[in-house]
């Protein structure tokens, strides 16, 4: 059974994708949404905490990589806009 933190992290990741989909489909803005990046990264961080608490090393390392990649994508997207 999934823990509350894992569920919260996955919900945040899904919400982040919904935000990105909204910007792409409805608003026709195809650039990477910084709101998406923030929500997605927060979801990954919560998943890291959950995996750390359950001593699931492989999962927290993979989520750490996903969080770092999302953060870097947001950083470079922001840098390209300025």
N, C-alpha and C positions, 0 to 999 in steps of 0.2 A: 504494500500500500504506500502511496506517495505521501510524503510529509507536507505539512502546510507551507513550508518555505519553498519546496520544489513546485508546488501548485502555483503559488504566488509568482515565482520566477517565470514559469511558463505562461501564465496569464499576461504578465508584463510584456513578454516577447511577442505574444499574439497581438496585444494592443499596439505595440510598436509597428508591427506589420500592417495593421489596419490603418494606422496613421499614414504610413508610407503609401499604401494603396489609395487612400483618400487624396493625397497630394498628387499622385500620378494620374489617377483616373478622373476624378472630379475637377480638380483645379488645373490639370494639364501642366503641372510643374514636375519635370522628370529628374531634376537634380535630387541628390540624396538629402532627405529631410533631417535637419539636426534634431528635431523632436524624436524622430524614429531612432536615431543613433543613441540619444540619451535614454530613452525608455528601454531599448534593446540591451544596452550596456548595463543598466540597472538590473534588468531581469537576469542577465548572465552573472552579475555579482551575487545576486541572491541565490542562484543555483550553485555558485562556488561555495558560499557559506553553508548551504545545505549538504553538499557533497563532503565538505570538510568535516562537518559535524557527524556524518555517518561513516567517516573514514574511507570514502570511496575516492581514492587518489586519482585513478584514471579519469573519472568524470570531472573532478574539480580542475584538473590540469587542462582537459579539453575545453571546459567552460572558460577558463582563464585565457586560453588562446582566442576563443571566440570574442571575449570581452575586449582584449587588446586589439584585435583586428577591427572590431566595430569602432572602438575609440579612435584608432588611427584613420579609419575611413572618414569619420566625422571631422577629425582635425584637418585632414587634407581637403575635404569638401569645404570647410569653413575658410581655410587659407586660400582656396581658389576663388572664392567669392569676393575677397577683399583686394 
